[in-house]
């Protein structure tokens, strides 16, 4: 069971999402995209040239500093891995540091197919403006870039970032609570999937709701499912939905939680109760970013952030 949970939150190599957006309002600013994958460069260039004034691309990180020296760049989108077989993100962190040595205020958005909470937090601590997973969501990526450019434009030394208007769900002054609040604030800015471990009654769902509240998905309602209360026979119907006549008593079509949470956050509590087979089905959803209702052959694309809760820390069992 734990092997698939680890893959769940360790990321995977995925292909970019095809360009589907209509042309928006052109925004001033020059963006530099750095990725060794030519198809990624092409996809991002085609997407962003419709939205921003100037797009520059490089496939070799060694060319970053010369480009920064010759051109006025307002934002960098930087891949985290450039060597085949490596997915630690250390290469991206190295070039993030080099960029800030010559351009301390230049915002950098990190891009990776191997996202996890630790890497996201490490990137943000190293000075990254944001952290984006492949395959990206076009609308979300453009919004992140626009927000980052706007914040940089109005940034001042005394500026403090305010959270959403809703009151915070976590309150405390002890060192332990302050550490949790700081971590929640950092990971909320990313779109990485998250596994929260803790005993029953320690507030895993509360943490999930706070992460959602501080994320760019907060304009949508967060959905939650207690996996301990869902039988294996109802698992697919509950999460994937079903069509009319898909099984006995399926008198009408029903949307599943994945589809309902599209554009938002889905919290699955007690995920460790799932069998390996069911965990594998969840992994496929996260990798392909699409679901198929029971009784249907139509694939439905989804854009969700998954947060899971587990009563025991399963990572040490590997």
Secondary structure as GFF3:
##gff-version 3
##sequence-region A 1 318
A	DSSP	alpha_helix	2	8	.	.	.	ID=ss1
A	DSSP	beta_strand	27	34	.	.	.	ID=ss2
A	DSSP	alpha_helix	38	48	.	.	.	ID=ss3
A	DSSP	beta_strand	52	58	.	.	.	ID=ss4
A	DSSP	three_ten_helix	61	63	.	.	.	ID=ss5
A	DSSP	alpha_helix	64	70	.	.	.	ID=ss6
A	DSSP	beta_strand	75	79	.	.	.	ID=ss7
A	DSSP	alpha_helix	90	102	.	.	.	ID=ss8
A	DSSP	beta_strand	107	112	.	.	.	ID=ss9
A	DSSP	alpha_helix	117	125	.	.	.	ID=ss10
A	DSSP	beta_strand	130	133	.	.	.	ID=ss11
A	DSSP	alpha_helix	138	153	.	.	.	ID=ss12
A	DSSP	alpha_helix	175	188	.	.	.	ID=ss13
A	DSSP	beta_strand	194	197	.	.	.	ID=ss14
A	DSSP	alpha_helix	204	214	.	.	.	ID=ss15
A	DSSP	beta_strand	223	226	.	.	.	ID=ss16
A	DSSP	three_ten_helix	227	229	.	.	.	ID=ss17
A	DSSP	alpha_helix	232	240	.	.	.	ID=ss18
A	DSSP	beta_strand	241	242	.	.	.	ID=ss19
A	DSSP	beta_strand	254	255	.	.	.	ID=ss20
A	DSSP	alpha_helix	257	260	.	.	.	ID=ss21
A	DSSP	beta_strand	265	269	.	.	.	ID=ss22
A	DSSP	three_ten_helix	271	273	.	.	.	ID=ss23
A	DSSP	alpha_helix	276	288	.	.	.	ID=ss24
A	DSSP	beta_strand	290	292	.	.	.	ID=ss25
A	DSSP	beta_strand	299	301	.	.	.	ID=ss26
A	DSSP	beta_strand	305	310	.	.	.	ID=ss27
A	DSSP	three_ten_helix	315	317	.	.	.	ID=ss28
###
